[in-house]
Amino acid sequence: MTKIKNESEIIKEQIKYQIKYNSKYPMIYSVIQFGFYDNSGFLLPPSQIRKYWDKEQVKTTCKLIYNMLKEKCSIEDCYFFIERHAPTRSSIFSKEEIKGRFHINIISSSIPDHAIKEPNRKMRRLMLEDSHTRNSIRRTNYNTMDDMKKDLFDACCRGADWVNRYRYTINTQILKTTSDLENVVMYSLKDYKGDVDFMDVCVFEASDYKNKKELRHAHTN
């Protein structure tokens, strides 16, 4: 157990270092949950809800959101992590005690200013989506550029079928300091402990680690 603990702490530090390295502030941190109801308030079918417990299905959604953030928002660096809700919960169908469903933690660089000032076709369409005021993003008066970027980030993520439009499904905040970034990295990695593999927490297929080989090497040694 001590060896496993030491290994996990070493890899956590390496992940934190790789994300911090060359990071430019402000950064973005977002938590995305998957709802049980559609945008009209109707309960989704069991076949859809069961996917929230399927790690590979969740990773596929991570890759979809990753690609959209790149294409629509021109975000340079993204890091995706999957996390379970409370260890167990009562199934809404069978009432049995089951492990909590997955949700996503995203850490990313900010949307660059040029992506907003000189928007491409996909960004222009994104600006037509609702802001937090329910007006279109383009027609909303923002106090700061960061406030607008939060709405654009959220609107982009809501392009994934699993992410409905209820406000509580996405919680996005701006990270302004190294300390802020370190805290959310370690929070996103909190499930990596004991017999949990770090590949079950870090979604490498949807992350921009500069040296993935180094992390894999540390894991196998």
Beta strands, then each sheet from edge to edge (+ up, - down):
strand 1: 27-32
strand 2: 78-84
strand 3: 88-90
strand 4: 97-99
strand 5: 102-109
strand 6: 170-175
sheet 1: 2+ 5- 1+ 6-
sheet 2: 3+ 4-
end
